[in-house]
Amino acid sequence: MMSRLRIGTRGSPLARYQAELVGSELQRHWPGLEIEYVYVRTEGDRRVAVPLDQIAGQGVFVKEIQSGLLRGDFDVAVHSMKDLPGITPTELAIAAVPPRADPRDALAAAVATLEDLPRASTLATSSPRRIAQLRAHRPDLAFVLVRGNVETRLRKVGEQGLAGAVLAAAGLVRLGLAERITQYIPIDVCLPQVGQGALAVEIRAADTTTQRLVEILDDPVARATTTAERAFLRRLGGGCQLPVGALALPVSSEGQDPLAPFMAAERPRPSPHLGPDSIVLRGFIGSRDGSQIWRGQLEGRAAEGAELGGRLADQLLADGAETLRRESQDGRAC
């Protein structure tokens, strides 16, 4: 067994926290393991003033990290799953998906909910996915690009006199900023980014030694749900030019709808034949201005998550979203 492991990640406070979370869990399982952290500045970090949909290519927050992993600069890369393109290099593999945090988006504002925002309020976000869905929900809202790490975005809300910001709930909680959350946005209003709240522990595919070390962190539920979501994204070819969102959750043994706690209004329960090894996948694709939105939901076996994601994407494309798919080619959701 290895005595020393090098973990590569971005240098933002959130990325460092997530890498250290993985490192500490590995040390808990493997006492005596020495961890070295290697911090990489990605294109997305360097070009912070540029909207993500104007940066050519895919994986702007992971490309340099994956290149370093392939070169052998470190043994493991820790990513926010939502930053990974739908298609990644075949020489790399996701060896572990640790237990997932809350996948929802969150409102950080002076008021309690989106409904409480005054008419024509302006919110901060850099995500076309969020903008499209929130415009469909509240057409009167305006949005401004605010990029940077979580603390920077929250600070700019005050500096620019904005009504609030919409961010991933998981990032706020991980950074100890849960008190800034005024609303966990229901998925009926805003489906999260593919993989949001999950981490991806990536290795070189041929490195079986490291695989044996880190696979102990893999959570079957987190892997099954993110596999379905990422298959949905891959089939759509969704990228930063094309708002795409998805969320999969396991079905409980009682047959209760796992999506219901995340919705504004309860939906019908899943089919009675579904068991604890089943998942429910909900997905959306839409136009950037929110004028066209396609949503769908499918249920199936967790072991067939990749096929389920593809089927749901095909269903939305057949319903009329095919024209929107052509607008995006980079394979990354926003």
Beta strands, then each sheet from edge to edge (+ up, - down):
strand 1: 4-10
strand 2: 34-40
strand 3: 76-80
strand 4: 92-96
strand 5: 105-109
strand 6: 122-124
strand 7: 142-144
strand 8: 164-168
strand 9: 183-184
strand 10: 199-204
strand 11: 244-250
strand 12: 278-286
strand 13: 293-301
sheet 1: 2+ 1+ 3+ 10- 4+
sheet 2: 7+ 6+ 8+ 5- 9+
sheet 3: 11+ 12- 13+
end
